[in-house]
Amino acid sequence: MNEKQVSGDNDLYDDRTTEDAENHVQLAAGDAAVLAEKDDQAATQTTRLYKRRWIIVLLFSFYSLSNSFQWIQYGIINNIFMRFYGVDAFTIDWMSMIYMLTYIPFVFPVTWLLDKKGLRVIALIATTLNCAGTWIKVTSAKPNLFAVTFLGQFCCSLAQVFILGMPAKIASMWFGSNEVSTACSIGVFGNQLGIAIGFLVPPVLVPNVEDMDQLAHHIRIMFYITAAVATALFILVVLIFQERPKLPPTQAQAVARTIPSEQYSYTASIRRLLRNRSFILLIITYGLNVGCFYAVGTLLNRIILTHYPNEEVNAGRIGLTIIIAGMVGSLICGIWLDKTKTYKQTTFAVYFMSLVAMIVFTATLDLGLWVAFITAGSLGFFMTGYLPLGFEFAVELTYPESEGTSSGLLNCSAQVFGIIFTICQGKIIDKFGTLPGNIFLCVFLLIGTIMTGLIKSDLRRQKANHMARAAAEDTPL
């Protein structure tokens, strides 16, 4: 994959990154003549795919994994941390919800910083905050230090703001047009794998023992392991992570590099996005779907223990099943989009199946643990598999805007709905039980499915690609 690409290879225009520059200046202004001129300029440039691109996306996936592991490490053993720190269930729920709450006010300055300073600066800030948070937690393994452990979790939640918007950006900066959706899925894959490990490992490392000193020892071991991994990843990012390849991977990236950065207006981009009706619908539907996932993940310990007492380890394994199945779904969806470009149809189908899977999970939860494993796996396959679909569909609907900005708005919506759903479902479960709590989520997934069907399939990037190819074919050699 280290070969030179033919500079006139029109397929390369399928990369999402005619972003910031070509994006915000040319098509937003309707200046087709300028676009054609830039295409002619880009056609003379050499492009190249570097093997290093796989190292970059995998390194990102690993430090995303380290961060997302910590999102759920308290919630999956909710009852144990309640007893250790002497706090109620709602307080422990906030150890997960702080990830969602922190994202909302910081997403706009961080996406602006991503556009202005680039991938390496964002990666360094993310890994620094994540590493600092893990070491703060190491010092908090005492019953009277809940405030300290919350501070550590806040640092990690702040790091997450610098992570969630990067998969689409890395894919467009480093990868060719026929692998960009797959690369984005790999970026999301790391986040999901971290959540999976977060479901599996804490119940194993921190058993529900009565002796508080022994419990503190187990908690401290978990915190030390997390800190060691985060530190190693921080060092690797400092040594290895690059801003961008020397030569662009596609002609679209070549065009983007020719536009002066001062021509890009972040606020103007936000205004254009918020006037895009199809994208607004996607923001809402993405938030509903992913918000439901956040609520289920945060409250899974309580949901499972209500039906199966003293099954903390199996609750973690069920969470693991949800995420592993979702990882498979994400990769399959990414590959499928690269092959078919059926964004609207695939997004609607996966959303509808998320609703069906949630209904089945709700209706069969008390039929046995093995049934819960199967239905939770199907729920994870579709609900978590939806994540990269939302990112990629957003890029199509919002072309030529920056994918970092569009994905930031999607994630912001997910955090808002995640907080609302987690609080509401938690209160419903406490007062009425798990069945009404899960039905609550099913209602909103139904609303999201209907709204997804209303999204107009305005694939702007695909249209621009076809125009570019047609123009190239008409250009004499």
C-alpha positions in Angstrom: 0.0 0.0 0.0 3.0 2.3 -0.2 2.6 2.9 -3.9 2.3 6.1 -5.8 -1.3 6.8 -6.9 -2.1 8.0 -10.4 -2.8 11.7 -10.0 -5.8 11.6 -12.2 -7.5 8.8 -10.3 -11.0 10.1 -10.0 -12.0 7.6 -7.3 -9.9 9.5 -4.9 -12.5 12.2 -4.8 -14.6 9.9 -2.7 -12.6 10.9 0.3 -14.5 13.0 2.7 -11.8 15.6 3.1 -12.4 18.3 0.6 -13.4 19.7 3.9 -12.3 22.9 5.6 -11.1 24.7 2.6 -12.8 23.6 -0.6 -15.7 23.0 1.7 -16.4 26.3 3.4 -15.3 28.6 0.7 -16.2 27.0 -2.6 -19.4 25.0 -2.5 -20.9 27.0 0.3 -20.6 30.0 -2.0 -21.8 28.1 -5.0 -18.6 28.9 -6.9 -18.4 26.0 -9.3 -15.8 27.7 -11.4 -13.4 27.9 -8.5 -14.0 24.3 -7.7 -13.2 23.2 -11.2 -10.0 25.3 -11.1 -8.9 23.7 -7.9 -9.7 20.3 -9.2 -7.4 21.0 -12.2 -4.7 22.1 -9.9 -5.0 19.0 -7.7 -4.9 16.8 -10.7 -1.3 17.7 -11.2 -0.2 16.7 -7.7 1.2 13.4 -6.5 -0.7 11.5 -3.9 0.4 8.6 -1.8 -0.9 6.1 0.8 1.6 5.5 3.6 1.7 2.3 5.7 2.1 4.5 8.7 -1.6 5.4 8.4 -2.5 2.1 10.1 -0.2 2.9 13.0 -1.8 6.3 13.4 -5.3 5.0 13.5 -4.5 2.1 15.7 -2.6 4.3 18.2 -5.6 6.6 18.3 -7.8 3.6 18.9 -5.7 2.4 21.8 -5.7 5.7 23.7 -9.4 6.1 22.9 -9.8 2.6 24.5 -7.9 3.7 27.6 -10.3 6.6 28.0 -13.6 4.9 27.3 -12.7 2.1 29.7 -12.9 4.6 32.5 -16.4 5.8 31.5 -18.0 2.6 32.7 -15.5 1.3 35.3 -17.6 2.7 38.2 -21.0 2.1 36.9 -20.6 -1.6 36.1 -19.8 -2.3 39.8 -22.1 0.5 41.0 -23.1 -1.4 44.2 -19.5 -1.9 45.3 -18.4 1.7 44.8 -21.6 2.8 46.6 -20.6 0.8 49.7 -16.9 1.8 49.5 -17.4 5.5 49.2 -20.6 5.6 51.2 -22.6 7.4 48.5 -26.0 6.6 46.8 -26.6 5.0 43.4 -27.4 8.4 41.7 -24.0 9.7 42.8 -22.2 6.8 41.2 -24.3 7.2 38.1 -22.7 10.7 37.8 -19.3 9.1 37.4 -20.5 8.0 34.0 -22.7 11.0 33.3 -19.8 13.4 33.9 -18.4 12.2 30.6 -21.6 13.3 28.9 -21.9 16.6 30.8 -18.3 17.7 30.2 -18.6 17.2 26.5 -21.5 19.7 26.0 -19.7 23.0 27.0 -16.3 22.0 25.6 -17.2 20.5 22.2 -17.2 23.8 20.3 -13.9 25.2 21.5 -12.3 21.7 21.0 -13.6 21.3 17.5 -12.4 24.8 16.7 -9.0 23.9 18.1 -9.0 20.7 16.0 -9.6 22.7 12.8 -7.0 25.3 13.7 -4.2 23.3 15.4 -4.6 19.8 13.9 -4.5 16.2 15.0 -1.2 16.1 16.8 -2.0 18.9 19.2 -5.4 17.4 20.0 -3.9 14.0 20.5 -1.2 15.3 22.9 -3.8 17.2 25.0 -6.1 14.2 25.1 -3.5 11.7 26.3 -2.1 14.2 28.8 -5.5 14.8 30.4 -6.3 11.1 30.3 -2.9 10.2 31.9 -3.3 12.8 34.6 -6.8 11.6 35.5 -5.7 8.0 36.0 -2.9 9.0 38.4 -5.3 11.2 40.4 -7.5 8.1 40.8 -4.6 6.1 42.1 -4.5 8.5 45.1 -8.2 8.2 45.7 -8.6 4.5 46.8 -9.8 5.4 50.3 -13.4 5.6 51.5 -13.1 9.3 52.4 -11.7 10.4 49.1 -14.7 10.3 46.8 -14.1 14.0 45.8 -10.6 13.0 44.6 -11.8 10.1 42.5 -14.4 12.4 41.0 -11.7 14.9 40.1 -9.8 12.2 38.3 -12.9 11.1 36.4 -13.5 14.7 35.4 -10.0 14.9 33.9 -10.7 11.8 31.9 -14.0 13.1 30.8 -12.4 16.3 29.6 -9.9 14.1 27.6 -12.8 12.4 25.9 -13.9 15.7 24.4 -10.5 15.7 22.5 -11.1 12.1 21.3 -14.7 11.6 20.1 -14.4 14.0 17.1 -11.1 12.5 15.7 -12.0 9.3 13.9 -13.5 11.0 10.8 -10.7 13.5 10.7 -7.9 10.9 10.9 -9.6 8.8 8.2 -9.8 11.8 5.9 -6.3 13.0 6.5 -4.5 9.7 6.1 -6.7 7.2 4.1 -7.8 6.7 0.5 -11.3 7.0 -0.7 -12.0 3.3 -0.8 -11.0 2.7 2.8 -12.2 5.9 4.6 -15.4 4.5 6.1 -13.5 1.4 7.3 -10.8 3.6 8.8 -13.5 5.6 10.6 -15.0 2.4 11.9 -11.6 1.3 13.3 -11.3 4.7 15.1 -14.7 4.1 16.7 -13.8 0.5 17.3 -11.2 1.5 19.9 -13.7 3.4 21.9 -16.1 0.5 21.8 -13.4 -2.0 22.8 -12.5 0.2 25.8 -16.1 0.2 27.0 -16.2 -3.6 26.5 -13.1 -4.0 28.7 -14.7 -1.6 31.1 -17.7 -3.9 31.4 -15.5 -7.0 31.8 -12.5 -6.1 33.9 -13.7 -4.1 37.0 -16.0 -6.9 38.3 -13.0 -9.3 38.0 -10.4 -7.0 39.6 -12.7 -5.6 42.3 -14.7 -8.5 43.8 -17.6 -7.7 46.2 -15.7 -8.5 49.5 -16.8 -7.3 52.9 -13.4 -6.2 54.3 -12.9 -2.5 53.4 -9.1 -2.6 53.5 -9.1 -5.6 51.1 -11.6 -3.8 48.9 -9.4 -0.7 48.8 -6.5 -2.9 47.8 -8.4 -4.3 44.8 -9.6 -0.9 43.7 -6.0 0.5 44.0 -4.7 -2.4 41.8 -7.3 -1.5 39.1 -6.4 2.2 39.2 -2.6 1.4 39.0 -3.2 -0.8 35.9 -5.2 1.9 34.2 -2.6 4.5 35.0 0.2 2.4 33.6 -1.6 1.8 30.3 -2.5 5.5 30.0 1.1 6.5 30.7 2.5 4.1 28.1 0.1 5.4 25.5 1.0 9.0 26.3 4.6 8.3 25.6 3.8 6.5 22.3 1.7 9.5 21.1 4.6 11.9 21.9 7.0 9.7 20.0 4.9 8.4 17.1 1.7 10.4 16.4 2.0 12.6 13.3 -0.2 15.5 12.2 -0.5 14.4 8.5 1.4 12.5 5.9 4.0 14.4 3.8 2.0 13.8 0.6 -1.8 13.8 0.6 -3.6 10.5 0.4 -6.2 11.7 -2.2 -6.7 14.5 -4.7 -9.4 15.9 -2.4 -6.8 16.3 0.4 -4.5 17.9 -2.2 -7.2 20.5 -2.9 -7.8 21.1 0.8 -4.1 21.8 1.3 -4.1 24.6 -1.3 -6.6 26.8 0.5 -5.3 29.3 3.1 -6.6 28.6 6.6 -7.7 32.2 7.1 -10.5 31.7 4.6 -12.1 29.2 6.9 -14.8 30.6 9.3 -15.8 28.2 12.1 -18.8 30.2 13.2 -20.0 30.5 9.6 -19.7 26.7 9.3 -21.8 26.2 12.4 -24.5 28.5 11.0 -24.6 26.6 7.7 -24.9 23.3 9.5 -27.7 24.5 11.7 -29.7 25.6 8.6 -29.4 22.1 7.1 -32.8 20.4 7.8 -31.6 16.9 7.1 -28.6 17.3 9.3 -30.7 18.7 12.1 -32.9 15.6 11.9 -29.8 13.4 12.0 -28.5 15.3 15.0 -31.7 14.5 16.9 -32.0 10.9 15.8 -28.3 10.2 16.5 -28.7 11.7 20.0 -31.8 9.5 20.7 -30.1 6.3 19.6 -26.7 6.8 21.2 -28.3 8.4 24.3 -30.3 5.2 24.8 -27.0 3.2 24.5 -25.4 5.5 27.1 -28.3 4.9 29.5 -28.3 1.2 29.1 -24.5 1.0 29.6 -24.6 3.2 32.7 -27.5 1.4 34.3 -26.7 -2.1 33.2 -25.5 -3.2 36.6 -28.8 -2.2 38.2 -30.9 -3.7 35.4 -29.2 -7.1 35.6 -28.9 -7.2 39.4 -32.6 -6.5 39.8 -33.4 -9.7 38.0 -30.3 -11.7 39.0 -29.0 -10.7 42.4 -25.2 -11.1 43.1 -24.4 -11.5 39.4 -22.0 -8.5 39.1 -19.5 -10.5 37.0 -22.2 -11.7 34.6 -23.6 -8.1 34.4 -20.1 -7.1 33.2 -20.0 -10.0 30.8 -23.4 -9.0 29.3 -22.0 -5.5 28.9 -19.0 -7.0 27.1 -21.3 -9.0 24.9 -23.1 -5.8 23.9 -19.9 -4.0 22.9 -18.2 -6.9 21.2 -21.3 -7.4 19.1 -21.4 -3.7 18.4 -17.7 -3.7 17.3 -18.5 -6.4 14.8 -21.6 -4.3 13.6 -19.4 -1.2 13.3 -16.8 -2.9 11.1 -19.5 -4.5 8.9 -21.3 -1.3 8.5 -18.1 0.6 7.6 -17.1 -2.0 5.0 -20.7 -2.0 3.6 -20.8 1.7 3.2 -17.4 1.7 1.4 -18.8 -0.9 -1.0 -22.4 0.4 -1.6 -22.6 4.0 -0.5 -26.2 3.3 0.6 -26.2 5.7 3.5 -29.9 6.4 4.0 -31.0 2.9 3.6 -28.4 1.4 5.8 -28.9 4.0 8.6 -32.6 3.5 8.6 -32.4 -0.3 8.6 -29.9 -0.4 11.5 -31.9 2.1 13.5 -35.1 0.1 13.0 -33.3 -3.1 14.1 -32.0 -1.2 17.2 -35.6 -0.6 18.1 -36.6 -4.3 17.5 -33.6 -5.5 19.5 -34.4 -3.2 22.5 -38.0 -4.5 22.5 -36.8 -8.1 22.5 -34.2 -7.4 25.2 -36.9 -5.7 27.4 -39.5 -8.5 26.8 -37.1 -11.4 27.6 -35.0 -10.0 30.4 -36.4 -12.3 33.0 -36.2 -15.5 31.0 -32.7 -16.4 32.1 -29.1 -15.1 31.9 -28.4 -17.0 28.7 -31.3 -15.3 27.0 -30.1 -11.9 28.3 -26.7 -12.6 26.8 -28.2 -13.3 23.4 -30.7 -10.4 23.3 -28.0 -8.0 24.6 -25.7 -9.1 21.9 -28.3 -8.3 19.2 -29.0 -5.0 20.8 -25.3 -4.1 20.8 -24.8 -5.3 17.2 -27.3 -2.7 15.9 -27.2 0.1 18.5 -23.4 0.3 18.8 -23.0 -0.5 15.1 -25.0 2.6 14.3 -22.2 4.9 15.6 -20.0 5.1 12.5 -23.1 5.2 10.3 -24.1 8.4 11.9 -20.7 10.0 11.4 -20.5 8.9 7.7 -24.1 9.9 6.9 -23.5 13.3 8.5 -20.4 13.9 6.3 -22.6 13.2 3.2 -25.4 15.5 4.3 -23.1 18.3 5.3 -20.4 18.3 2.6 -18.4 20.4 2.2 -18.2 21.3 5.9 -15.6 20.0 8.2 -16.3 16.4 9.4 -14.8 17.4 12.8 -17.5 20.0 13.3 -20.4 17.7 12.1 -19.3 14.8 14.3 -18.9 17.2 17.2 -22.5 18.3 16.9 -23.7 14.6 16.7 -21.7 13.7 19.8 -23.0 16.8 21.7 -26.6 15.6 21.0 -25.7 12.1 22.2 -24.4 13.5 25.5 -27.4 15.7 26.1 -29.9 12.8 25.5 -27.6 10.4 27.4 -27.8 12.5 30.5 -31.6 12.9 30.2 -32.2 9.2 29.5 -29.9 8.0 32.2 -31.4 10.2 34.9 -35.0 9.5 33.8 -34.6 5.8 33.3 -32.7 5.5 36.6 -35.6 7.2 38.4 -38.2 5.0 36.6 -36.3 1.9 37.5 -36.0 2.9 41.2 -39.7 3.6 41.4 -41.4 1.3 39.0 -38.9 -1.4 37.9 -36.8 -2.2 34.9 -39.7 -3.0 32.5 -41.1 0.5 32.5 -37.6 1.9 32.4 -36.7 0.0 29.2 -40.1 0.7 27.6 -39.2 4.4 28.2 -36.2 3.9 25.9 -38.2 1.9 23.4 -40.6 4.8 22.9 -37.7 7.2 22.0 -36.1 4.7 19.7 -39.4 4.5 17.9 -39.5 8.2 17.5 -35.9 8.2 16.3 -36.8 5.5 13.7 -39.6 7.5 12.3 -37.5 10.7 12.1 -34.7 8.8 10.4 -37.2 7.9 7.7 -37.9 11.6 7.2 -34.3 12.5 6.5 -33.8 13.5 2.9 -31.0 11.5 1.3 -29.1 14.5 0.0 -25.7 12.9 -0.6 -23.7 16.1 -1.4 -20.3 14.5 -1.3 -21.4 11.8 -3.8 -22.9 14.5 -6.1 -19.6 16.4 -5.9 -17.7 13.3 -6.7 -19.8 12.6 -9.8 -19.4 16.1 -11.0 -15.6 15.9 -10.5 -15.4 12.7 -12.5 -17.6 14.0 -15.3 -15.4 17.1 -15.5 -12.2 15.0 -15.6 -13.6 12.8 -18.4 -14.5 15.9 -20.4 -11.0 17.4 -19.9 -8.7 16.6 -22.9 -5.5 14.8 -22.1 
